[in-house]
Amino acid sequence: MKFINIGFGNMVASDRIITIVSPDSAPVKRLIQDAKDTGRVIDVSCGRRTRSVIITDSEHVILCAIQAETIANRLDTGASEDDEEPEE
């Protein structure tokens, strides 16, 4: 299982991500509000402006302060914290 850094020391399992979208459109805003109402929102933006929204296969909605393109690049390149070999 690969983990992707989504900022501020937070990680998400890359195989659980369904989509990464911008939070600006009205349908996404409704999706976020519905998820808040049902307790499925995970806000990892640390008080900063939400720049991307990650939808997972468990229908959780993750609010992130990193651009969607940056997260997508991390998914493509496999840049993650668990790639490093542990020190002995």
PDB file of N, CA, C and O in Angstrom:
ATOM      1  N   MET A   1       0.847  -1.175   0.000  1.00  0.00           N
ATOM      2  CA  MET A   1       0.000   0.000   0.000  1.00  0.00           C
ATOM      3  C   MET A   1       0.892   1.237   0.000  1.00  0.00           C
ATOM      4  O   MET A   1       1.809   1.357   0.812  1.00  0.00           O
ATOM      5  N   LYS A   2       0.611   2.145  -0.915  1.00  0.00           N
ATOM      6  CA  LYS A   2       1.368   3.395  -1.014  1.00  0.00           C
ATOM      7  C   LYS A   2       0.582   4.527  -0.368  1.00  0.00           C
ATOM      8  O   LYS A   2      -0.638   4.614  -0.507  1.00  0.00           O
ATOM      9  N   PHE A   3       1.297   5.388   0.336  1.00  0.00           N
ATOM     10  CA  PHE A   3       0.692   6.565   0.947  1.00  0.00           C
ATOM     11  C   PHE A   3       1.198   7.810   0.245  1.00  0.00           C
ATOM     12  O   PHE A   3       2.371   7.893  -0.117  1.00  0.00           O
ATOM     13  N   ILE A   4       0.317   8.772   0.053  1.00  0.00           N
ATOM     14  CA  ILE A   4       0.649  10.038  -0.589  1.00  0.00           C
ATOM     15  C   ILE A   4       0.555  11.136   0.463  1.00  0.00           C
ATOM     16  O   ILE A   4      -0.426  11.220   1.201  1.00  0.00           O
ATOM     17  N   ASN A   5       1.587  11.975   0.523  1.00  0.00           N
ATOM     18  CA  ASN A   5       1.596  13.108   1.448  1.00  0.00           C
ATOM     19  C   ASN A   5       0.639  14.169   0.915  1.00  0.00           C
ATOM     20  O   ASN A   5       0.786  14.640  -0.212  1.00  0.00           O
ATOM     21  N   ILE A   6      -0.347  14.543   1.739  1.00  0.00           N
ATOM     22  CA  ILE A   6      -1.306  15.564   1.325  1.00  0.00           C
ATOM     23  C   ILE A   6      -1.136  16.837   2.140  1.00  0.00           C
ATOM     24  O   ILE A   6      -2.045  17.664   2.213  1.00  0.00           O
ATOM     25  N   GLY A   7       0.022  16.988   2.744  1.00  0.00           N
ATOM     26  CA  GLY A   7       0.354  18.227   3.432  1.00  0.00           C
ATOM     27  C   GLY A   7       0.226  18.159   4.936  1.00  0.00           C
ATOM     28  O   GLY A   7      -0.623  17.448   5.473  1.00  0.00           O
ATOM     29  N   PHE A   8       1.089  18.914   5.614  1.00  0.00           N
ATOM     30  CA  PHE A   8       1.076  19.060   7.068  1.00  0.00           C
ATOM     31  C   PHE A   8       1.212  17.720   7.785  1.00  0.00           C
ATOM     32  O   PHE A   8       0.614  17.510   8.841  1.00  0.00           O
ATOM     33  N   GLY A   9       1.993  16.828   7.214  1.00  0.00           N
ATOM     34  CA  GLY A   9       2.228  15.530   7.830  1.00  0.00           C
ATOM     35  C   GLY A   9       1.085  14.544   7.684  1.00  0.00           C
ATOM     36  O   GLY A   9       1.087  13.507   8.346  1.00  0.00           O
ATOM     37  N   ASN A  10       0.126  14.832   6.849  1.00  0.00           N
ATOM     38  CA  ASN A  10      -1.027  13.954   6.636  1.00  0.00           C
ATOM     39  C   ASN A  10      -0.806  13.100   5.396  1.00  0.00           C
ATOM     40  O   ASN A  10      -0.257  13.561   4.395  1.00  0.00           O
ATOM     41  N   MET A  11      -1.240  11.856   5.481  1.00  0.00           N
ATOM     42  CA  MET A  11      -1.071  10.912   4.385  1.00  0.00           C
ATOM     43  C   MET A  11      -2.413  10.256   4.074  1.00  0.00           C
ATOM     44  O   MET A  11      -3.281  10.136   4.938  1.00  0.00           O
ATOM     45  N   VAL A  12      -2.560   9.841   2.835  1.00  0.00           N
ATOM     46  CA  VAL A  12      -3.754   9.094   2.428  1.00  0.00           C
ATOM     47  C   VAL A  12      -3.287   7.931   1.551  1.00  0.00           C
ATOM     48  O   VAL A  12      -2.338   8.067   0.779  1.00  0.00           O
ATOM     49  N   ALA A  13      -3.959   6.797   1.678  1.00  0.00           N
ATOM     50  CA  ALA A  13      -3.624   5.614   0.884  1.00  0.00           C
ATOM     51  C   ALA A  13      -4.010   5.877  -0.571  1.00  0.00           C
ATOM     52  O   ALA A  13      -5.165   6.176  -0.873  1.00  0.00           O
ATOM     53  N   SER A  14      -3.039   5.763  -1.458  1.00  0.00           N
ATOM     54  CA  SER A  14      -3.282   6.111  -2.858  1.00  0.00           C
ATOM     55  C   SER A  14      -4.306   5.196  -3.517  1.00  0.00           C
ATOM     56  O   SER A  14      -5.022   5.632  -4.419  1.00  0.00           O
ATOM     57  N   ASP A  15      -4.394   3.945  -3.091  1.00  0.00           N
ATOM     58  CA  ASP A  15      -5.354   3.042  -3.716  1.00  0.00           C
ATOM     59  C   ASP A  15      -6.790   3.268  -3.235  1.00  0.00           C
ATOM     60  O   ASP A  15      -7.714   2.646  -3.758  1.00  0.00           O
ATOM     61  N   ARG A  16      -6.991   4.142  -2.255  1.00  0.00           N
ATOM     62  CA  ARG A  16      -8.336   4.466  -1.773  1.00  0.00           C
ATOM     63  C   ARG A  16      -8.908   5.719  -2.436  1.00  0.00           C
ATOM     64  O   ARG A  16     -10.094   6.011  -2.290  1.00  0.00           O
ATOM     65  N   ILE A  17      -8.066   6.460  -3.168  1.00  0.00           N
ATOM     66  CA  ILE A  17      -8.503   7.706  -3.802  1.00  0.00           C
ATOM     67  C   ILE A  17      -9.306   7.397  -5.059  1.00  0.00           C
ATOM     68  O   ILE A  17      -8.858   6.653  -5.931  1.00  0.00           O
ATOM     69  N   ILE A  18     -10.506   7.984  -5.137  1.00  0.00           N
ATOM     70  CA  ILE A  18     -11.338   7.859  -6.331  1.00  0.00           C
ATOM     71  C   ILE A  18     -11.086   9.042  -7.261  1.00  0.00           C
ATOM     72  O   ILE A  18     -10.851   8.862  -8.456  1.00  0.00           O
ATOM     73  N   THR A  19     -11.137  10.257  -6.705  1.00  0.00           N
ATOM     74  CA  THR A  19     -10.932  11.448  -7.520  1.00  0.00           C
ATOM     75  C   THR A  19     -10.398  12.587  -6.672  1.00  0.00           C
ATOM     76  O   THR A  19     -10.556  12.600  -5.451  1.00  0.00           O
ATOM     77  N   ILE A  20      -9.760  13.548  -7.340  1.00  0.00           N
ATOM     78  CA  ILE A  20      -9.273  14.774  -6.713  1.00  0.00           C
ATOM     79  C   ILE A  20      -9.841  15.918  -7.535  1.00  0.00           C
ATOM     80  O   ILE A  20      -9.589  16.008  -8.736  1.00  0.00           O
ATOM     81  N   VAL A  21     -10.611  16.799  -6.891  1.00  0.00           N
ATOM     82  CA  VAL A  21     -11.281  17.875  -7.606  1.00  0.00           C
ATOM     83  C   VAL A  21     -11.030  19.221  -6.944  1.00  0.00           C
ATOM     84  O   VAL A  21     -10.594  19.298  -5.796  1.00  0.00           O
ATOM     85  N   SER A  22     -11.314  20.269  -7.688  1.00  0.00           N
ATOM     86  CA  SER A  22     -11.248  21.625  -7.165  1.00  0.00           C
ATOM     87  C   SER A  22     -12.527  21.916  -6.383  1.00  0.00           C
ATOM     88  O   SER A  22     -13.597  21.451  -6.774  1.00  0.00           O
ATOM     89  N   PRO A  23     -12.443  22.671  -5.291  1.00  0.00           N
ATOM     90  CA  PRO A  23     -13.629  22.918  -4.464  1.00  0.00           C
ATOM     91  C   PRO A  23     -14.506  24.071  -4.939  1.00  0.00           C
ATOM     92  O   PRO A  23     -15.434  24.460  -4.230  1.00  0.00           O
ATOM     93  N   ASP A  24     -14.238  24.626  -6.114  1.00  0.00           N
ATOM     94  CA  ASP A  24     -14.888  25.858  -6.548  1.00  0.00           C
ATOM     95  C   ASP A  24     -16.280  25.689  -7.143  1.00  0.00           C
ATOM     96  O   ASP A  24     -17.080  26.622  -7.079  1.00  0.00           O
ATOM     97  N   SER A  25     -16.594  24.542  -7.715  1.00  0.00           N
ATOM     98  CA  SER A  25     -17.887  24.392  -8.393  1.00  0.00           C
ATOM     99  C   SER A  25     -19.016  24.150  -7.391  1.00  0.00           C
ATOM    100  O   SER A  25     -18.788  23.656  -6.287  1.00  0.00           O
ATOM    101  N   ALA A  26     -20.212  24.500  -7.788  1.00  0.00           N
ATOM    102  CA  ALA A  26     -21.390  24.351  -6.932  1.00  0.00           C
ATOM    103  C   ALA A  26     -21.671  22.884  -6.565  1.00  0.00           C
ATOM    104  O   ALA A  26     -22.003  22.607  -5.412  1.00  0.00           O
ATOM    105  N   PRO A  27     -21.549  21.940  -7.507  1.00  0.00           N
ATOM    106  CA  PRO A  27     -21.793  20.540  -7.124  1.00  0.00           C
ATOM    107  C   PRO A  27     -20.816  20.031  -6.056  1.00  0.00           C
ATOM    108  O   PRO A  27     -21.201  19.270  -5.169  1.00  0.00           O
ATOM    109  N   VAL A  28     -19.572  20.449  -6.148  1.00  0.00           N
ATOM    110  CA  VAL A  28     -18.579  20.019  -5.151  1.00  0.00           C
ATOM    111  C   VAL A  28     -18.883  20.665  -3.806  1.00  0.00           C
ATOM    112  O   VAL A  28     -18.728  20.027  -2.765  1.00  0.00           O
ATOM    113  N   LYS A  29     -19.313  21.920  -3.817  1.00  0.00           N
ATOM    114  CA  LYS A  29     -19.697  22.583  -2.564  1.00  0.00           C
ATOM    115  C   LYS A  29     -20.872  21.866  -1.906  1.00  0.00           C
ATOM    116  O   LYS A  29     -20.911  21.718  -0.685  1.00  0.00           O
ATOM    117  N   ARG A  30     -21.841  21.416  -2.730  1.00  0.00           N
ATOM    118  CA  ARG A  30     -22.974  20.651  -2.192  1.00  0.00           C
ATOM    119  C   ARG A  30     -22.506  19.310  -1.641  1.00  0.00           C
ATOM    120  O   ARG A  30     -22.974  18.864  -0.594  1.00  0.00           O
ATOM    121  N   LEU A  31     -21.580  18.672  -2.350  1.00  0.00           N
ATOM    122  CA  LEU A  31     -21.019  17.397  -1.896  1.00  0.00           C
ATOM    123  C   LEU A  31     -20.334  17.554  -0.542  1.00  0.00           C
ATOM    124  O   LEU A  31     -20.500  16.714   0.342  1.00  0.00           O
ATOM    125  N   ILE A  32     -19.566  18.627  -0.379  1.00  0.00           N
ATOM    126  CA  ILE A  32     -18.882  18.893   0.885  1.00  0.00           C
ATOM    127  C   ILE A  32     -19.904  19.120   1.994  1.00  0.00           C
ATOM    128  O   ILE A  32     -19.753  18.585   3.093  1.00  0.00           O
ATOM    129  N   GLN A  33     -20.935  19.903   1.721  1.00  0.00           N
ATOM    130  CA  GLN A  33     -21.942  20.180   2.740  1.00  0.00           C
ATOM    131  C   GLN A  33     -22.696  18.915   3.135  1.00  0.00           C
ATOM    132  O   GLN A  33     -22.963  18.698   4.317  1.00  0.00           O
ATOM    133  N   ASP A  34     -23.037  18.084   2.162  1.00  0.00           N
ATOM    134  CA  ASP A  34     -23.713  16.818   2.464  1.00  0.00           C
ATOM    135  C   ASP A  34     -22.820  15.919   3.316  1.00  0.00           C
ATOM    136  O   ASP A  34     -23.296  15.265   4.245  1.00  0.00           O
ATOM    137  N   ALA A  35     -21.526  15.888   2.999  1.00  0.00           N
ATOM    138  CA  ALA A  35     -20.590  15.072   3.769  1.00  0.00           C
ATOM    139  C   ALA A  35     -20.433  15.609   5.189  1.00  0.00           C
ATOM    140  O   ALA A  35     -20.300  14.832   6.135  1.00  0.00           O
ATOM    141  N   LYS A  36     -20.446  16.938   5.345  1.00  0.00           N
ATOM    142  CA  LYS A  36     -20.385  17.534   6.687  1.00  0.00           C
ATOM    143  C   LYS A  36     -21.604  17.137   7.506  1.00  0.00           C
ATOM    144  O   LYS A  36     -21.496  16.823   8.691  1.00  0.00           O
ATOM    145  N   ASP A  37     -22.764  17.155   6.859  1.00  0.00           N
ATOM    146  CA  ASP A  37     -24.007  16.814   7.545  1.00  0.00           C
ATOM    147  C   ASP A  37     -24.023  15.361   8.028  1.00  0.00           C
ATOM    148  O   ASP A  37     -24.632  15.050   9.052  1.00  0.00           O
ATOM    149  N   THR A  38     -23.357  14.482   7.293  1.00  0.00           N
ATOM    150  CA  THR A  38     -23.350  13.063   7.653  1.00  0.00           C
ATOM    151  C   THR A  38     -22.063  12.633   8.358  1.00  0.00           C
ATOM    152  O   THR A  38     -21.892  11.452   8.661  1.00  0.00           O
ATOM    153  N   GLY A  39     -21.162  13.570   8.621  1.00  0.00           N
ATOM    154  CA  GLY A  39     -19.945  13.255   9.365  1.00  0.00           C
ATOM    155  C   GLY A  39     -18.880  12.518   8.572  1.00  0.00           C
ATOM    156  O   GLY A  39     -18.108  11.748   9.142  1.00  0.00           O
ATOM    157  N   ARG A  40     -18.827  12.743   7.267  1.00  0.00           N
ATOM    158  CA  ARG A  40     -17.849  12.067   6.424  1.00  0.00           C
ATOM    159  C   ARG A  40     -16.726  12.978   5.951  1.00  0.00           C
ATOM    160  O   ARG A  40     -15.949  12.585   5.082  1.00  0.00           O
ATOM    161  N   VAL A  41     -16.619  14.197   6.506  1.00  0.00           N
ATOM    162  CA  VAL A  41     -15.581  15.133   6.080  1.00  0.00           C
ATOM    163  C   VAL A  41     -14.361  14.985   6.980  1.00  0.00           C
ATOM    164  O   VAL A  41     -14.472  14.891   8.202  1.00  0.00           O
ATOM    165  N   ILE A  42     -13.195  14.968   6.341  1.00  0.00           N
ATOM    166  CA  ILE A  42     -11.920  15.000   7.051  1.00  0.00           C
ATOM    167  C   ILE A  42     -11.206  16.251   6.565  1.00  0.00           C
ATOM    168  O   ILE A  42     -10.803  16.331   5.405  1.00  0.00           O
ATOM    169  N   ASP A  43     -11.050  17.228   7.454  1.00  0.00           N
ATOM    170  CA  ASP A  43     -10.437  18.506   7.082  1.00  0.00           C
ATOM    171  C   ASP A  43      -8.969  18.486   7.505  1.00  0.00           C
ATOM    172  O   ASP A  43      -8.658  18.564   8.694  1.00  0.00           O
ATOM    173  N   VAL A  44      -8.068  18.381   6.524  1.00  0.00           N
ATOM    174  CA  VAL A  44      -6.629  18.373   6.812  1.00  0.00           C
ATOM    175  C   VAL A  44      -5.966  19.647   6.295  1.00  0.00           C
ATOM    176  O   VAL A  44      -4.763  19.667   6.038  1.00  0.00           O
ATOM    177  N   SER A  45      -6.757  20.708   6.144  1.00  0.00           N
ATOM    178  CA  SER A  45      -6.218  21.958   5.614  1.00  0.00           C
ATOM    179  C   SER A  45      -5.557  22.814   6.691  1.00  0.00           C
ATOM    180  O   SER A  45      -4.929  23.825   6.376  1.00  0.00           O
ATOM    181  N   CYS A  46      -5.689  22.423   7.948  1.00  0.00           N
ATOM    182  CA  CYS A  46      -5.058  23.136   9.076  1.00  0.00           C
ATOM    183  C   CYS A  46      -5.423  24.619   9.083  1.00  0.00           C
ATOM    184  O   CYS A  46      -4.568  25.468   9.336  1.00  0.00           O
ATOM    185  N   GLY A  47      -6.678  24.931   8.810  1.00  0.00           N
ATOM    186  CA  GLY A  47      -7.153  26.303   8.858  1.00  0.00           C
ATOM    187  C   GLY A  47      -6.855  27.125   7.625  1.00  0.00           C
ATOM    188  O   GLY A  47      -7.237  28.294   7.559  1.00  0.00           O
ATOM    189  N   ARG A  48      -6.192  26.553   6.662  1.00  0.00           N
ATOM    190  CA  ARG A  48      -5.894  27.271   5.424  1.00  0.00           C
ATOM    191  C   ARG A  48      -7.033  27.075   4.421  1.00  0.00           C
ATOM    192  O   ARG A  48      -7.954  26.288   4.637  1.00  0.00           O
ATOM    193  N   ARG A  49      -6.936  27.808   3.336  1.00  0.00           N
ATOM    194  CA  ARG A  49      -7.948  27.734   2.282  1.00  0.00           C
ATOM    195  C   ARG A  49      -7.931  26.342   1.649  1.00  0.00           C
ATOM    196  O   ARG A  49      -6.864  25.800   1.361  1.00  0.00           O
ATOM    197  N   THR A  50      -9.112  25.768   1.435  1.00  0.00           N
ATOM    198  CA  THR A  50      -9.220  24.464   0.776  1.00  0.00           C
ATOM    199  C   THR A  50      -8.962  24.644  -0.710  1.00  0.00           C
ATOM    200  O   THR A  50      -9.662  25.400  -1.383  1.00  0.00           O
ATOM    201  N   ARG A  51      -7.955  23.948  -1.217  1.00  0.00           N
ATOM    202  CA  ARG A  51      -7.588  24.067  -2.636  1.00  0.00           C
ATOM    203  C   ARG A  51      -7.893  22.809  -3.426  1.00  0.00           C
ATOM    204  O   ARG A  51      -7.910  22.832  -4.657  1.00  0.00           O
ATOM    205  N   SER A  52      -8.135  21.708  -2.722  1.00  0.00           N
ATOM    206  CA  SER A  52      -8.538  20.486  -3.413  1.00  0.00           C
ATOM    207  C   SER A  52      -9.395  19.633  -2.486  1.00  0.00           C
ATOM    208  O   SER A  52      -9.326  19.737  -1.261  1.00  0.00           O
ATOM    209  N   VAL A  53     -10.195  18.795  -3.109  1.00  0.00           N
ATOM    210  CA  VAL A  53     -11.077  17.892  -2.384  1.00  0.00           C
ATOM    211  C   VAL A  53     -10.790  16.487  -2.895  1.00  0.00           C
ATOM    212  O   VAL A  53     -10.848  16.228  -4.097  1.00  0.00           O
ATOM    213  N   ILE A  54     -10.481  15.581  -1.969  1.00  0.00           N
ATOM    214  CA  ILE A  54     -10.187  14.191  -2.317  1.00  0.00           C
ATOM    215  C   ILE A  54     -11.399  13.355  -1.913  1.00  0.00           C
ATOM    216  O   ILE A  54     -11.854  13.414  -0.771  1.00  0.00           O
ATOM    217  N   ILE A  55     -11.914  12.577  -2.867  1.00  0.00           N
ATOM    218  CA  ILE A  55     -13.029  11.677  -2.606  1.00  0.00           C
ATOM    219  C   ILE A  55     -12.455  10.266  -2.540  1.00  0.00           C
ATOM    220  O   ILE A  55     -11.725   9.849  -3.439  1.00  0.00           O
ATOM    221  N   THR A  56     -12.785   9.527  -1.474  1.00  0.00           N
ATOM    222  CA  THR A  56     -12.263   8.178  -1.306  1.00  0.00           C
ATOM    223  C   THR A  56     -13.330   7.137  -1.617  1.00  0.00           C
ATOM    224  O   THR A  56     -14.509   7.465  -1.750  1.00  0.00           O
ATOM    225  N   ASP A  57     -12.912   5.887  -1.731  1.00  0.00           N
ATOM    226  CA  ASP A  57     -13.850   4.810  -2.024  1.00  0.00           C
ATOM    227  C   ASP A  57     -14.777   4.509  -0.857  1.00  0.00           C
ATOM    228  O   ASP A  57     -15.786   3.827  -1.036  1.00  0.00           O
ATOM    229  N   SER A  58     -14.460   5.003   0.330  1.00  0.00           N
ATOM    230  CA  SER A  58     -15.344   4.839   1.489  1.00  0.00           C
ATOM    231  C   SER A  58     -16.302   6.020   1.626  1.00  0.00           C
ATOM    232  O   SER A  58     -16.976   6.169   2.645  1.00  0.00           O
ATOM    233  N   GLU A  59     -16.356   6.859   0.586  1.00  0.00           N
ATOM    234  CA  GLU A  59     -17.222   8.042   0.507  1.00  0.00           C
ATOM    235  C   GLU A  59     -16.840   9.130   1.502  1.00  0.00           C
ATOM    236  O   GLU A  59     -17.657   9.999   1.805  1.00  0.00           O
ATOM    237  N   HIS A  60     -15.615   9.097   2.015  1.00  0.00           N
ATOM    238  CA  HIS A  60     -15.118  10.194   2.833  1.00  0.00           C
ATOM    239  C   HIS A  60     -14.661  11.311   1.910  1.00  0.00           C
ATOM    240  O   HIS A  60     -14.203  11.067   0.793  1.00  0.00           O
ATOM    241  N   VAL A  61     -14.792  12.536   2.394  1.00  0.00           N
ATOM    242  CA  VAL A  61     -14.405  13.722   1.639  1.00  0.00           C
ATOM    243  C   VAL A  61     -13.282  14.397   2.423  1.00  0.00           C
ATOM    244  O   VAL A  61     -13.478  14.820   3.562  1.00  0.00           O
ATOM    245  N   ILE A  62     -12.111  14.493   1.809  1.00  0.00           N
ATOM    246  CA  ILE A  62     -10.937  15.059   2.470  1.00  0.00           C
ATOM    247  C   ILE A  62     -10.682  16.443   1.895  1.00  0.00           C
ATOM    248  O   ILE A  62     -10.491  16.596   0.688  1.00  0.00           O
ATOM    249  N   LEU A  63     -10.678  17.458   2.766  1.00  0.00           N
ATOM    250  CA  LEU A  63     -10.421  18.837   2.357  1.00  0.00           C
ATOM    251  C   LEU A  63      -8.938  19.113   2.564  1.00  0.00           C
ATOM    252  O   LEU A  63      -8.414  18.930   3.663  1.00  0.00           O
ATOM    253  N   CYS A  64      -8.267  19.552   1.510  1.00  0.00           N
ATOM    254  CA  CYS A  64      -6.815  19.671   1.525  1.00  0.00           C
ATOM    255  C   CYS A  64      -6.391  21.070   1.083  1.00  0.00           C
ATOM    256  O   CYS A  64      -7.055  21.691   0.253  1.00  0.00           O
ATOM    257  N   ALA A  65      -5.293  21.558   1.634  1.00  0.00           N
ATOM    258  CA  ALA A  65      -4.790  22.886   1.302  1.00  0.00           C
ATOM    259  C   ALA A  65      -3.789  22.866   0.148  1.00  0.00           C
ATOM    260  O   ALA A  65      -3.231  23.906  -0.200  1.00  0.00           O
ATOM    261  N   ILE A  66      -3.560  21.717  -0.437  1.00  0.00           N
ATOM    262  CA  ILE A  66      -2.631  21.587  -1.563  1.00  0.00           C
ATOM    263  C   ILE A  66      -3.436  21.503  -2.859  1.00  0.00           C
ATOM    264  O   ILE A  66      -4.520  20.919  -2.889  1.00  0.00           O
ATOM    265  N   GLN A  67      -2.898  22.089  -3.929  1.00  0.00           N
ATOM    266  CA  GLN A  67      -3.562  22.062  -5.233  1.00  0.00           C
ATOM    267  C   GLN A  67      -3.785  20.630  -5.715  1.00  0.00           C
ATOM    268  O   GLN A  67      -2.969  19.747  -5.448  1.00  0.00           O
ATOM    269  N   ALA A  68      -4.877  20.405  -6.417  1.00  0.00           N
ATOM    270  CA  ALA A  68      -5.200  19.086  -6.958  1.00  0.00           C
ATOM    271  C   ALA A  68      -4.107  18.591  -7.907  1.00  0.00           C
ATOM    272  O   ALA A  68      -3.781  17.404  -7.917  1.00  0.00           O
ATOM    273  N   GLU A  69      -3.553  19.486  -8.689  1.00  0.00           N
ATOM    274  CA  GLU A  69      -2.502  19.107  -9.633  1.00  0.00           C
ATOM    275  C   GLU A  69      -1.254  18.592  -8.908  1.00  0.00           C
ATOM    276  O   GLU A  69      -0.612  17.648  -9.369  1.00  0.00           O
ATOM    277  N   THR A  70      -0.917  19.205  -7.790  1.00  0.00           N
ATOM    278  CA  THR A  70       0.244  18.778  -7.011  1.00  0.00           C
ATOM    279  C   THR A  70       0.033  17.367  -6.467  1.00  0.00           C
ATOM    280  O   THR A  70       0.937  16.533  -6.520  1.00  0.00           O
ATOM    281  N   ILE A  71      -1.148  17.107  -5.952  1.00  0.00           N
ATOM    282  CA  ILE A  71      -1.445  15.773  -5.429  1.00  0.00           C
ATOM    283  C   ILE A  71      -1.433  14.749  -6.559  1.00  0.00           C
ATOM    284  O   ILE A  71      -0.921  13.643  -6.388  1.00  0.00           O
ATOM    285  N   ALA A  72      -1.992  15.108  -7.704  1.00  0.00           N
ATOM    286  CA  ALA A  72      -1.996  14.205  -8.857  1.00  0.00           C
ATOM    287  C   ALA A  72      -0.577  13.886  -9.308  1.00  0.00           C
ATOM    288  O   ALA A  72      -0.284  12.747  -9.672  1.00  0.00           O
ATOM    289  N   ASN A  73       0.307  14.881  -9.287  1.00  0.00           N
ATOM    290  CA  ASN A  73       1.702  14.637  -9.647  1.00  0.00           C
ATOM    291  C   ASN A  73       2.362  13.681  -8.661  1.00  0.00           C
ATOM    292  O   ASN A  73       3.162  12.834  -9.059  1.00  0.00           O
ATOM    293  N   ARG A  74       2.037  13.809  -7.387  1.00  0.00           N
ATOM    294  CA  ARG A  74       2.581  12.901  -6.383  1.00  0.00           C
ATOM    295  C   ARG A  74       2.078  11.482  -6.601  1.00  0.00           C
ATOM    296  O   ARG A  74       2.805  10.520  -6.352  1.00  0.00           O
ATOM    297  N   LEU A  75       0.844  11.344  -7.061  1.00  0.00           N
ATOM    298  CA  LEU A  75       0.309  10.017  -7.375  1.00  0.00           C
ATOM    299  C   LEU A  75       1.034   9.413  -8.570  1.00  0.00           C
ATOM    300  O   LEU A  75       1.370   8.229  -8.563  1.00  0.00           O
ATOM    301  N   ASP A  76       1.277  10.231  -9.603  1.00  0.00           N
ATOM    302  CA  ASP A  76       1.930   9.750 -10.818  1.00  0.00           C
ATOM    303  C   ASP A  76       3.376   9.351 -10.583  1.00  0.00           C
ATOM    304  O   ASP A  76       3.832   8.319 -11.075  1.00  0.00           O
ATOM    305  N   THR A  77       4.091  10.165  -9.835  1.00  0.00           N
ATOM    306  CA  THR A  77       5.512   9.894  -9.621  1.00  0.00           C
ATOM    307  C   THR A  77       5.753   8.919  -8.490  1.00  0.00           C
ATOM    308  O   THR A  77       6.858   8.397  -8.341  1.00  0.00           O
ATOM    309  N   GLY A  78       4.726   8.667  -7.691  1.00  0.00           N
ATOM    310  CA  GLY A  78       4.896   7.771  -6.556  1.00  0.00           C
ATOM    311  C   GLY A  78       5.665   8.407  -5.421  1.00  0.00           C
ATOM    312  O   GLY A  78       6.182   7.701  -4.555  1.00  0.00           O
ATOM    313  N   ALA A  79       5.753   9.736  -5.406  1.00  0.00           N
ATOM    314  CA  ALA A  79       6.474  10.438  -4.351  1.00  0.00           C
ATOM    315  C   ALA A  79       5.704  10.308  -3.050  1.00  0.00           C
ATOM    316  O   ALA A  79       4.624  10.876  -2.887  1.00  0.00           O
ATOM    317  N   SER A  80       6.276   9.554  -2.132  1.00  0.00           N
ATOM    318  CA  SER A  80       5.620   9.358  -0.848  1.00  0.00           C
ATOM    319  C   SER A  80       6.661   9.144   0.223  1.00  0.00           C
ATOM    320  O   SER A  80       7.834   8.916  -0.069  1.00  0.00           O
ATOM    321  N   GLU A  81       6.230   9.218   1.451  1.00  0.00           N
ATOM    322  CA  GLU A  81       7.120   9.100   2.595  1.00  0.00           C
ATOM    323  C   GLU A  81       7.595   7.677   2.806  1.00  0.00           C
ATOM    324  O   GLU A  81       8.663   7.479   3.385  1.00  0.00           O
ATOM    325  N   ASP A  82       6.837   6.665   2.356  1.00  0.00           N
ATOM    326  CA  ASP A  82       7.203   5.284   2.673  1.00  0.00           C
ATOM    327  C   ASP A  82       8.186   4.691   1.661  1.00  0.00           C
ATOM    328  O   ASP A  82       8.516   3.509   1.760  1.00  0.00           O
ATOM    329  N   ASP A  83       8.660   5.475   0.694  1.00  0.00           N
ATOM    330  CA  ASP A  83       9.630   4.991  -0.282  1.00  0.00           C
ATOM    331  C   ASP A  83      11.045   4.913   0.298  1.00  0.00           C
ATOM    332  O   ASP A  83      11.903   4.218  -0.247  1.00  0.00           O
ATOM    333  N   GLU A  84      11.284   5.613   1.382  1.00  0.00           N
ATOM    334  CA  GLU A  84      12.621   5.649   1.959  1.00  0.00           C
ATOM    335  C   GLU A  84      12.885   4.360   2.733  1.00  0.00           C
ATOM    336  O   GLU A  84      11.997   3.806   3.382  1.00  0.00           O
ATOM    337  N   GLU A  85      14.128   3.904   2.644  1.00  0.00           N
ATOM    338  CA  GLU A  85      14.541   2.733   3.402  1.00  0.00           C
ATOM    339  C   GLU A  85      14.730   3.103   4.857  1.00  0.00           C
ATOM    340  O   GLU A  85      15.297   4.160   5.131  1.00  0.00           O
ATOM    341  N   PRO A  86      14.288   2.296   5.804  1.00  0.00           N
ATOM    342  CA  PRO A  86      14.524   2.597   7.210  1.00  0.00           C
ATOM    343  C   PRO A  86      15.993   2.491   7.560  1.00  0.00           C
ATOM    344  O   PRO A  86      16.709   1.628   7.052  1.00  0.00           O
ATOM    345  N   GLU A  87      16.431   3.380   8.437  1.00  0.00           N
ATOM    346  CA  GLU A  87      17.823   3.360   8.850  1.00  0.00           C
ATOM    347  C   GLU A  87      18.038   2.263   9.874  1.00  0.00           C
ATOM    348  O   GLU A  87      17.186   2.017  10.727  1.00  0.00           O
ATOM    349  N   GLU A  88      19.204   1.594   9.780  1.00  0.00           N
ATOM    350  CA  GLU A  88      19.505   0.523  10.718  1.00  0.00           C
ATOM    351  C   GLU A  88      20.555   0.929  11.700  1.00  0.00           C
ATOM    352  O   GLU A  88      20.929   0.139  12.567  1.00  0.00           O
TER     353      GLU A  88
END
